[in-house]
Each structure stands twice: as C-alpha cells, then as structure tokens.
Amino acid sequence: EAEVAQSPRYKITEKSQAVAFWCDPISGHATLYWYRQILGQGPELLVQFQDESVVDDSQLPKDRFSAERLKGVDSTLKIQPAELGDSAMYLCASGGRAKSSYNEQFFGPGTRLTVL
Amino acid sequence: AQSVTQLDSHVSVSEGTPVLLRCNYSSSYSPSLFWYVQHPNKGLQLLLKYTSAATLVKGINGFEAEFKKSETSFHLTKPSAHMSDAAEYFCVVILGRTSYGKLTFGQGTILTVHP
C-alpha cells in the first residue's frame, strides 16, 4: 500500500540552527500539504502545493520558514533559524487535485522536532 | 472564533461500553466534516467524512457520526469500545467551497479505553 514518506522521523537541534524536513508523497498525488502540530493541539496548515505551485501559505512564518516542491513531486520544508517555539510535529500529507471539492489527504508519520 | 470545537479533551471508557466524542462546528457554508484518528507514533487516518449526502455517516472500525445542522454538531460514536480504539481523535472541517480542500482541525480528544 502506497504511503507518504517523511524523514527524518526525529530531529533535535539547538536554537538559531537550520533544519530541513523532507516529504515524498504518494505517487501521482498533485497536492501536498505541510502541517505543524504543537503538543496538545490539532494540526495547523502551513503550506499547500498544487503540483509545484503554492496554493496557500498564509500561515507560513515566511521570515524563517520556506517550502519548495521544485519538480512537483517531493518537497522540503526548512526552518532557519530555529526557535524554541518551533518544537512540534511536522506532518506532510498528499492528495489528488483539490479545486473546490475535498479529496482525501493521506498523512505521513511526521517529523518530531525538538529545539533546545 | 473557533471553527470546530471538540467539547472534551479527554474521554475514558471501559472496553465494551459505548463511545461518544463530541464536536460542534461553525461555518457560513454547508460544511464538509471529517473525523481523523491518530495513534501514537503513527500518521493521521481518516475515519469518516460527511460531504452533504446522508446525514448518518459510517466509517471504519465500527465508528459512525451524525450530522445535525440544527445543532451544528457532528458527534462520533461507537457502540462498543475496543482496546485498540485508544488514540487521539480530531474533528475536522473544510470551511468554504474555495478553500481548496484546506482542513481546519479541532483541538483533539484523547480516548482512553480501560479493560
């Protein structure tokens, strides 16, 4: 069964350092999402891609976060510099073409980031 | 204003007894509503979805939910809890037709099942 892959699964870093997370969506999925889940809360969308284009990045802290999906397949989320408040689970999800209707999103296992 | 509110942060039941996880929503449009489950160290999994068809929606693992527009609720139920149901559950809404499928999650309800 096809799954969304994420790496690393765990990352510990010191504040002010740079970190990067990688996501490989299910083959053929046009949409890719990055969510942040702070402990005790539900996931919050950071950025949504349709193929290689950003559809929604309204909640992405653009002074320190960046995301790319250059060839419309896998994606990288970067934080530079990391801050203590960035400690969270970062989830990637993928789905079919999303226009005005819902299509199911399939989630990866996540990357748990701890900033010391 | 919260778009989706899960009324209980923790629910504890005994194995074999019914499960009720409560969710209320607010949306200007006819919403699309979902329940997701998250087991420890695993990804989120879709349990069921409501997208303006039948108001009683059946999902996986014996769960079901009823959309009640008059009460703006979408509570999740299961007649008999199993130990494997212990997990965190999220009520999720798509707020508008032009949201490109953007999911808005509730705060989550942790379900504990006692032997």
Boltz contact constraints between the chains, C-beta under 6 A:
constraints:
  - contact:
      token1: [A, 41]
      token2: [B, 107]
      max_distance: 6.0
  - contact:
      token1: [A, 42]
      token2: [B, 90]
      max_distance: 6.0
  - contact:
      token1: [A, 42]
      token2: [B, 105]
      max_distance: 6.0
  - contact:
      token1: [A, 42]
      token2: [B, 106]
      max_distance: 6.0
  - contact:
      token1: [A, 42]
      token2: [B, 107]
      max_distance: 6.0
  - contact:
      token1: [A, 42]
      token2: [B, 108]
      max_distance: 6.0
  - contact:
      token1: [A, 43]
      token2: [B, 105]
      max_distance: 6.0
  - contact:
      token1: [A, 45]
      token2: [B, 102]
      max_distance: 6.0
  - contact:
      token1: [A, 55]
      token2: [B, 100]
      max_distance: 6.0
  - contact:
      token1: [A, 98]
      token2: [B, 100]
      max_distance: 6.0
  - contact:
      token1: [A, 98]
      token2: [B, 101]
      max_distance: 6.0
  - contact:
      token1: [A, 100]
      token2: [B, 97]
      max_distance: 6.0
  - contact:
      token1: [A, 102]
      token2: [B, 32]
      max_distance: 6.0
  - contact:
      token1: [A, 102]
      token2: [B, 94]
      max_distance: 6.0
  - contact:
      token1: [A, 102]
      token2: [B, 101]
      max_distance: 6.0
  - contact:
      token1: [A, 104]
      token2: [B, 46]
      max_distance: 6.0
  - contact:
      token1: [A, 107]
      token2: [B, 43]
      max_distance: 6.0
  - contact:
      token1: [A, 107]
      token2: [B, 44]
      max_distance: 6.0
  - contact:
      token1: [A, 108]
      token2: [B, 43]
      max_distance: 6.0
  - contact:
      token1: [A, 109]
      token2: [B, 43]
      max_distance: 6.0
